[in-house]
């Protein structure tokens, strides 16, 4: 889960790993334009205000999803049913002015059900392409792990290249193309293990938890008052952005400055996962790229033109947890990827200092 307090409190157990809020750069070194940064922060503020009309709690999930949107990356959400994943995607799509589609994954889902296919038109006497639901800007892949490997493979090109290849033709997807996939952590019957290559295409894996007692009581109070989530979404939630502004937000995040010492820190974190006790398979270089991209996005919507160690630590777990595999001994002992990764992160010294 993307959550600042746990990451900070965990690392503060060892004072050698305390984060520094001091800037790593002088103002003259910033790559992002101040006006561009302010516009990005204002956009995030407006998005949050609209989501607050609809969602109670789930701050960590919202933070993670907004970070992924700013970073231009896909998100895998592990969640039990009934926690509002579909509603969140509909709300984000409406708020950002994005074309939104949903695919309900099932064991009999075929690749053509996702990408579309050519159908013979008797009137025109020719084959006409009927695009599938993947031709959207914000796609919900619900219960992603219920489809077989052949169907997952159809999404590899879609998620990586943002295009569909059919009959030798490359059909680009309309930017910004983002995927939010979900999976149920407790059901095994009728599900398939996601291939590592597929998992590696997700910027983040986020964990959606049950609401707190006060939050759940508020949800029930809204229901008793006759305010269903669908009614609130239709009546109160406004469109405050458009696809061009989302693309501009992503471009601004790509201009946030990253100090070389932080690049070395991210490389050390990724390297530490390889051969670490309890891990059979460590993270690939794509994990480091994901951490760099996501840390820049967080710095942007916090109003900084530079990345600090806190940003890196905050994105480490969601960027790494789906890219490592536990060894059998760790699984038998009941350890989790999060607990082992937290130890690995604590074992890497955090860079400190100011570049004037």
Phi, psi and omega in degrees: 000144179274103186212117185296311186302315180299318181298318183290316183292324178297314183287332182286356174295338177236115188294343177291346182250018178291143182280152176249125177274357181293140181295145179266003185216159169276159183300330182291343183274351186294137178270330183279138177290134181303320178295321178295320179295318180295320178297322179293316178297319179298321179296314179298320179298318179294320179297315180298319181297321178289319179295327181295337177291337190247323188256138175249118181076206181057036182298321182295319178295316179298316177302313181296319181291319178295322177297316180295321178297315179294329180274348180074030184244162179272157185230134171253124182248123175264120189202148171284159179295154171085014182257003171097024181295312181297319179298321180297316180296317178299318181294314179300316180300317180291316183297321183270357180070032183260147173286123187242134175230160178231137173242121175269109184283134178223163182298336182262010180291130181257156178305322181293337176291341181263310188274337186101175182203170177268130180239136182286125178265113183295325181294315182269350179056045176203163177279132180242134181280128175251106184295145178274180183293347179292343179279077180215181176255334177223113188246129172262116175259092188278136183050058187303328185274012177268351181264151179286173185299325181299322179287321177299322182297332179293336181271347182300309179295320182301314184285325184275314187261350184056045178204162176238132177252119179225128179052040177080358179259138177261119183250107182289148176268149184287124180284154357275124182267120182227141180243131168243111180255148179236153172214148180270124186283348187249344181269134177246328182291129179078015179241162180234147174289132180288134178298147180300323179297325178289315180299325184292344179281348180272130176297314184231151160242116182253151179246121181263121186253170176296150177290158173291165184304311182297323179293319180293322177298322179293322177299315180295323179296321177296321179296315180296330179282358178087013180260097176280154179302322180296321179292318178297318180299317182286322188272318192253328185281128184253157171276118185243006181209180176216168183305324180297322179291325176295317178296320177295323177299316179294322178294321178295320178298326180289351179256005176289137186281138176236117180295140179307326180293332176283328173298317178296323179296316179296317178299320179294322178297315181294316179298326183295333180287344182271115182083007179289141181306128180098347181250123177281321181229129179268185184276153179269170176302335177298331177296319178295321177296320178298319180294319178298312182297314183290322179296322176297318181297318179296315179301321181298308185279002168260003173085022178246144176269012183214156179267141175242166181303326178305320180298317181294314180297322182295325182267354187298308183297307180297335180275340186252331194298333180264002182251004178240157178233131179285150174277162185302324181297318179295322178295319179297322180284357178080017179283157179243162177300321181297317183293320180290318179295324178300319177296316181297320179295318180295335184280351181259121180300138180272132179292141177226155180132166183235133173262119187282000000 
